[in-house]
Amino acid sequence: MQYTFGPSPDATGTTFRLWAPSRNDVQLILDQHGSLPMQRRDDGLWELRVEDVKPGARYRIAADGHEFPDPASRQQDGDADGWSLVRAPSGLPPHAGPLRPWHETILCEVHVGTASPEGTFRGLMDRLEHFRDAGYTGLELMPVSRKEPGKFGHTMRHILKVLRTPRV
């Protein structure tokens, strides 16, 4: 799958993209390489190709001197304000379209941490037939993040990425 935003790793390196049309200076900060200037494109994207950066590499963005995690990364290391991680594509080809019409959908909201005894994505994958046999035609994954201390509910920043936190 080709992503417009965020990191896109391949066999030789990673291309990083950030949409920031109103910024004057954007830097990619790599944990192992330091700060590198990104190039502005005409469509408002900033882009940089870095060879030898592989999945698992930690990075952040700096725009006009303000440093932050990549809003389009697909995984965070630690918490929502920590380092972003380059993540490899799944390798699965995308579906050409929906497998069944939307009006036939029976959706189940699923918390990955409670959907299987293991509390993991792999554990959920191993139980997909359970949901199918119960009559569900689709799963909605609830936010996969931890509760921030002193705050109510889920971390609402980076809601579509997995935060990597140590197991206690």
N, C-alpha and C positions, 0 to 999 in steps of 0.2 A: 504494500500500500504506500502510495506517495503522499506525504504530509506537506501541506503548504507552510505550516508554522512548526516551530520547535526543532529538535534535532532529528536528522535523518542519517543514521549510520549505514555504511555498506562495508564491503570487504577491505577497503583501504583507508577509511577514515570516516569523518562525520561532517555533514553540512548543517550549520546552525542558521535558523531564520527567526527574526522577530519583526512583527508589524508595529512600527513606531514612526508614523509619518511626520509627527510634529517634533521629533527629537533631532538635535544637531550633532550629537556624538554618541555612538553606541559601542560598547566594548564587551567582548566575551571574556569572562574570567574563568580560566581552567585551573583546577586545583593543582595540577602538575606542570602547567605551562605558563602561568601568570596571565596578564591582561593582554588581549589581542584586539586591534580595531576591526570592527565590522564595516562592510561597504554598503552604502545606501543604494537601493535600486529605485527606479522611477515610479514603481507602484506602491511605495511606502514601506516595503520590506527592507530590512537590513539583513545581510547574509555574509557568512564566512565559512569557507571549507578548511578543515584542519585534518591533515593526514595523520594516521596512526592514533587517532582518538577512537576508542572502542566502547561498546556497551559497558556500563559500569562507571565510566568517567564522571567525575563530579565537576559541575560548572555553575556559574551565576552570570547575570547580566548587569551591566552598569550603563545607564542612559543619562547623559548630561550630569554625571557625577553621582546619581542615585543608584545604589546597588540593591538588587532584588533577585529572587529565584525566577526562573523562566516560567511565565504564566502558561506556556504551551508544552512544558515537559510532561512526560507520562509517568514520572516517578520522582519522589523526593527522598532524600537521605536525612532521616531524623524527623524534622517537623516542617510546617508550612513555610517557615522563614529560613530554612536551612538550604543546603546545596541541592540543586537539581541533578538528576542522574540521566545519562544517556541510556536509553533502553532499546534493545533490538526489536525489530518487528516480529510478530508472531510466526511469520512464515506461511500462514494460512491464506489462501486466496479469498478475496471478498466475494460475497454472494452477489449474483447479478440483480437480485431484487428480493422482496420479502418471500418467505417460504409459504406463507398463507395470507389471505386478505386480512387487513387490520380489523374489520368488523367481527372476525371470528376469534380474535385474541382473548385469551383468559390469562391475565397477568398475575404473577405472584411476586410480592416484594420480598427480597431476600437479603439478609445480613450475612455476609460471608463468614463472619466469626461465629455464628450460631447455626448455620445451615448444615453442618456436619460435625461429628465428634472431634475431628482434627482442627476445625475452625480455620481452614486454609482454602485457597482457590482450588488446589488439587483435590481436597476433600469434597468441595462443591461439585467439581467436574465428575467425580466418582459417583455422585448421587443424582445426576441429571435424569436418569430413568425414573427415579422416585417421583420427581416433579411431573414428568410426562405421564406416568401411570396415574397420578392424582388428578389429571385432566388439565394441567396448565399447558399453555402453548407458548408462553414467554416468561422470562424472568427479568425483573427490574432490580439491579444491584443497588442497594442502599449505599450511602457514602461510606467509603472504606478509609476511615481516618480515626484517629483517637480524639478523645475529648481533651481540650486544652485546660490546664489547671485554672480554676477560678472562673470558668466560663460554662455556660449552659449549652448543651447540644454538641453537634459536630463542628469541626473546623470548616468554615465555609470558603476559605481560600483554597485554591487548587482542588476543587471538589471532584474533578474527573481523573485524578492521579492517585496512585498508591503511595502512602507515606511509609518508608521503611524505618521501623522502630525496633529496638531490641526486645526480644521476648523476656518477660520477667518470670 
